[in-house]
Amino acid sequence: MSKTLPLAAAALLSLSTALPAFAQDDMPTLGLAAIDLQNSFFVRMREAGDVAAEEYGVNATWQSAEGSLENQVGIIENFINQGVDAILIDPLDKNAVIPVIQQATEAGIPVITMGNKVEAGENYGTLYPDYENMSMVARALATAMGGEGKIALLVGARGNFVSDTREVGFTETLAEEFPGIELVGIEPTNWDAATAANAAQTWLTANPDLGGIACISDSMCLGAESVATAMGADLLYGGHDGDAEMVELLESGKMVIDVLT
């Protein structure tokens, strides 16, 4: 059964307990299969991971799937063929990566899945309180709108545990606690700001009285805000991840809440 550890920082802890003892001059290699390395959240994940890798004496090899599940599976297969000492994955899809994780396990390589709850057997997992966090985003945004009006939601990718859980937390909270709020759209963006901007343009064209947009990751809010400003729309936002780029929106009052991951 997969083993759950609290939050992403536990990845290196699980690595240190899962790997065999190494001589001081034998640095283990950790292969990291990221969703992408362009989104600001993932960029900072890599920056922090490199700091931790140096502190723990681990050689961190990062590969970007560029939002492609096929790419991510191929990256993991390459790590297995290279014989890395452990693999850390931020899975695009919680089910599609199971076979390749099981291949790694059979090859004797410990696997840590970050963020997504993947039941692949012996893999370790680090999770966030995603449902509760997005429930609070829903409450804050709906309350700031006075419990009335139209809201839209930008999500990551269907099948991604983090994105799906945040979506359910947001939508269920709105439905149960704010009957005066109408959810006019939910759009998967694959964590791409340009896709988020296109969705915002479509929503504002169909709903010029749109009051707010929620995002399961901050870069989506930035994409939406750029379009809303160009269209002369004054929207409120609720976000997730605590990216530094959100400071201006927070200080202006447009962003009513941002969850720091």
C-alpha positions as CSV (number, residue, x, y, z in Angstrom):
1,M,0.0,0.0,0.0
2,S,1.2,3.5,-0.8
3,K,2.6,5.4,2.1
4,T,1.6,9.0,2.8
5,L,3.9,11.6,4.2
6,P,3.0,15.3,5.1
7,L,3.7,17.8,2.3
8,A,6.4,18.1,-0.3
9,A,9.2,18.6,2.2
10,A,8.8,15.0,3.3
11,A,10.0,13.9,-0.1
12,L,13.7,14.1,0.9
13,L,12.9,12.6,4.3
14,S,11.4,9.6,2.6
15,L,14.3,9.5,0.2
16,S,16.8,9.4,3.0
17,T,14.9,6.5,4.7
18,A,14.2,4.6,1.5
19,L,17.7,4.7,0.0
20,P,20.5,2.3,1.2
21,A,23.5,3.6,3.0
22,F,26.0,5.3,0.7
23,A,29.7,6.0,1.2
24,Q,30.5,9.7,1.7
25,D,32.0,10.0,-1.8
26,D,29.0,8.2,-3.5
27,M,26.3,10.7,-4.1
28,P,22.9,9.2,-4.9
29,T,20.9,10.5,-7.9
30,L,17.3,11.5,-7.6
31,G,15.4,11.8,-10.9
32,L,12.6,14.3,-10.8
33,A,9.7,14.2,-13.3
34,A,8.0,17.6,-13.1
35,I,4.8,18.6,-14.8
36,D,6.6,21.5,-16.3
37,L,9.4,23.9,-15.4
38,Q,7.9,27.2,-16.8
39,N,5.0,27.8,-14.4
40,S,6.2,30.0,-11.5
41,F,5.2,27.5,-8.9
42,F,7.2,24.7,-10.5
43,V,10.2,27.0,-11.0
44,R,10.3,27.7,-7.3
45,M,9.8,24.1,-6.5
46,R,12.9,23.3,-8.5
47,E,14.9,26.2,-6.8
48,A,13.9,24.9,-3.4
49,G,14.5,21.3,-4.4
50,D,18.0,22.1,-5.5
51,V,18.8,23.8,-2.2
52,A,17.5,20.7,-0.3
53,A,19.4,18.4,-2.6
54,E,22.7,20.1,-1.8
55,E,22.0,20.1,1.9
56,Y,21.2,16.3,1.8
57,G,24.0,15.4,-0.5
58,V,21.8,14.3,-3.4
59,N,22.3,14.8,-7.1
60,A,18.9,16.2,-8.4
61,T,18.2,15.6,-12.1
62,W,15.1,17.5,-13.2
63,Q,13.1,16.7,-16.4
64,S,10.1,18.7,-17.6
65,A,7.1,16.8,-19.0
66,E,5.9,20.2,-20.5
67,G,2.3,19.3,-19.6
68,S,2.4,16.0,-21.6
69,L,1.5,12.7,-19.9
70,E,3.3,10.8,-22.6
71,N,6.4,12.9,-22.0
72,Q,6.2,12.3,-18.2
73,V,5.9,8.5,-18.6
74,G,8.9,8.5,-21.0
75,I,10.9,10.5,-18.5
76,I,10.2,8.0,-15.8
77,E,11.1,5.1,-18.1
78,N,14.4,6.8,-18.9
79,F,15.1,7.3,-15.2
80,I,14.5,3.5,-14.7
81,N,16.8,2.7,-17.6
82,Q,19.5,5.0,-16.2
83,G,19.3,3.3,-12.8
84,V,18.8,6.4,-10.7
85,D,18.6,5.8,-6.9
86,A,15.1,7.2,-6.4
87,I,12.4,8.9,-8.5
88,L,10.3,11.9,-7.5
89,I,7.1,12.5,-9.6
90,D,4.6,15.3,-9.7
91,P,2.1,13.2,-11.6
92,L,-0.1,14.7,-14.3
93,D,-2.6,11.8,-13.9
94,K,-3.0,9.7,-10.8
95,N,-3.8,6.6,-12.7
96,A,-1.8,6.7,-15.9
97,V,1.6,6.7,-14.1
98,I,0.8,3.5,-12.0
99,P,2.3,1.0,-14.5
100,V,5.6,2.9,-14.9
101,I,5.8,3.4,-11.1
102,Q,5.4,-0.3,-10.6
103,Q,8.2,-0.9,-13.2
104,A,10.4,1.3,-11.0
105,T,9.5,-0.6,-7.9
106,E,10.3,-3.9,-9.6
107,A,13.6,-2.5,-10.6
108,G,14.3,-1.7,-6.9
109,I,14.0,2.1,-7.3
110,P,12.0,3.9,-4.5
111,V,9.3,6.3,-5.9
112,I,7.9,9.3,-4.3
113,T,4.7,10.9,-5.7
114,M,4.2,14.5,-4.8
115,G,0.9,16.2,-4.5
116,N,-1.1,13.5,-6.3
117,K,-2.5,10.5,-4.4
118,V,-1.2,7.6,-6.4
119,E,-1.9,4.1,-5.3
120,A,0.7,2.2,-7.1
121,G,1.8,-0.2,-4.4
122,E,5.1,0.7,-2.6
123,N,5.4,4.3,-3.6
124,Y,5.6,7.0,-1.0
125,G,3.3,10.1,-1.3
126,T,3.3,13.7,-0.1
127,L,-0.1,15.5,0.0
128,Y,-1.6,18.9,0.6
129,P,-4.9,19.7,2.3
130,D,-6.4,20.6,-1.1
131,Y,-10.1,20.2,-0.4
132,E,-10.0,22.4,2.7
133,N,-7.8,25.0,1.1
134,M,-10.1,25.5,-1.9
135,S,-13.1,25.4,0.3
136,M,-11.7,28.5,2.0
137,V,-11.0,30.1,-1.3
138,A,-14.6,29.6,-2.3
139,R,-15.8,31.1,1.0
140,A,-13.5,34.1,0.8
141,L,-14.4,34.9,-2.8
142,A,-18.1,34.4,-2.4
143,T,-18.2,36.4,0.8
144,A,-16.3,39.3,-0.9
145,M,-19.0,39.3,-3.6
146,G,-21.7,39.6,-0.9
147,G,-22.9,36.0,-1.6
148,E,-24.4,37.0,-4.9
149,G,-23.2,37.0,-8.6
150,K,-21.3,34.9,-11.1
151,I,-18.0,33.1,-10.6
152,A,-15.9,30.9,-12.9
153,L,-13.2,28.4,-12.0
154,L,-9.9,27.7,-13.6
155,V,-8.5,24.2,-12.9
156,G,-5.4,22.2,-14.0
157,A,-6.1,18.9,-15.7
158,R,-8.8,16.3,-15.2
159,G,-7.4,13.2,-13.6
160,N,-4.8,15.1,-11.7
161,F,-5.5,14.5,-8.0
162,V,-4.6,18.0,-6.8
163,S,-6.6,19.7,-9.5
164,D,-9.6,17.4,-9.1
165,T,-9.6,17.7,-5.3
166,R,-9.3,21.5,-5.3
167,E,-12.1,21.6,-7.9
168,V,-14.4,19.5,-5.7
169,G,-13.6,21.5,-2.6
170,F,-14.5,24.7,-4.4
171,T,-17.6,23.6,-6.2
172,E,-19.1,21.7,-3.2
173,T,-18.6,24.6,-0.8
174,L,-20.3,27.0,-3.2
175,A,-23.2,24.7,-3.8
176,E,-23.7,24.0,-0.1
177,E,-23.0,27.4,1.5
178,F,-23.7,30.1,-1.2
179,P,-26.9,29.5,-3.1
180,G,-26.8,33.0,-4.5
181,I,-23.6,32.4,-6.4
182,E,-23.8,31.0,-9.9
183,L,-20.8,29.0,-11.2
184,V,-20.8,29.8,-14.9
185,G,-17.9,27.8,-16.0
186,I,-15.0,25.4,-15.1
187,E,-12.1,25.3,-17.5
188,P,-9.1,22.9,-17.5
189,T,-6.0,24.8,-18.4
190,N,-3.2,22.3,-18.0
191,W,-1.6,24.9,-15.8
192,D,-1.1,27.2,-18.8
193,A,-1.6,31.0,-18.3
194,A,-2.5,31.5,-22.0
195,T,-5.2,28.9,-21.9
196,A,-6.5,30.6,-18.7
197,A,-6.6,33.9,-20.5
198,N,-8.6,32.5,-23.4
199,A,-11.1,31.0,-21.0
200,A,-11.5,34.3,-19.2
201,Q,-12.1,36.1,-22.5
202,T,-14.8,33.5,-23.4
203,W,-16.5,33.9,-20.0
204,L,-16.5,37.7,-20.0
205,T,-17.9,37.8,-23.6
206,A,-20.8,35.5,-22.5
207,N,-21.1,37.0,-19.0
208,P,-20.2,40.7,-18.9
209,D,-21.5,40.7,-15.4
210,L,-19.0,38.1,-14.2
211,G,-17.9,39.0,-10.7
212,G,-15.0,36.7,-9.9
213,I,-12.6,34.0,-11.0
214,A,-11.0,31.4,-8.8
215,C,-7.9,29.5,-9.8
216,I,-6.4,26.3,-8.4
217,S,-2.9,27.7,-9.2
218,D,-1.9,31.4,-9.3
219,S,-0.5,31.6,-12.8
220,M,-4.0,31.0,-14.1
221,C,-5.2,34.0,-12.2
222,L,-2.5,36.1,-13.8
223,G,-3.5,35.1,-17.3
224,A,-7.2,35.8,-16.5
225,E,-6.5,39.2,-15.0
226,S,-4.5,40.3,-18.0
227,V,-7.5,39.7,-20.3
228,A,-10.0,41.1,-17.8
229,T,-8.0,44.3,-17.6
230,A,-7.8,44.6,-21.4
231,M,-11.6,44.1,-21.6
232,G,-12.3,46.7,-18.9
233,A,-13.7,44.2,-16.4
234,D,-13.1,44.7,-12.7
235,L,-13.1,41.2,-11.2
236,L,-12.2,39.7,-7.9
237,Y,-9.9,36.7,-7.6
238,G,-9.2,33.8,-5.3
239,G,-6.0,31.8,-5.8
240,H,-3.8,29.0,-4.6
241,D,0.0,28.6,-4.2
242,G,1.2,31.9,-2.8
243,D,3.3,33.0,-5.8
244,A,5.2,36.2,-5.4
245,E,3.7,37.6,-8.6
246,M,0.3,37.9,-6.8
247,V,1.5,40.6,-4.4
248,E,0.3,43.4,-6.6
249,L,-3.2,41.9,-7.0
250,L,-3.4,41.3,-3.2
251,E,-2.4,44.8,-2.4
252,S,-4.9,46.2,-4.9
253,G,-7.7,44.3,-3.3
254,K,-8.6,42.4,-6.5
255,M,-7.3,39.2,-5.0
256,V,-9.2,38.4,-1.8
257,I,-7.3,35.3,-0.8
258,D,-4.3,33.3,-1.9
259,V,-3.3,30.0,-0.3
260,L,0.4,29.7,0.5
261,T,1.5,26.2,-0.5
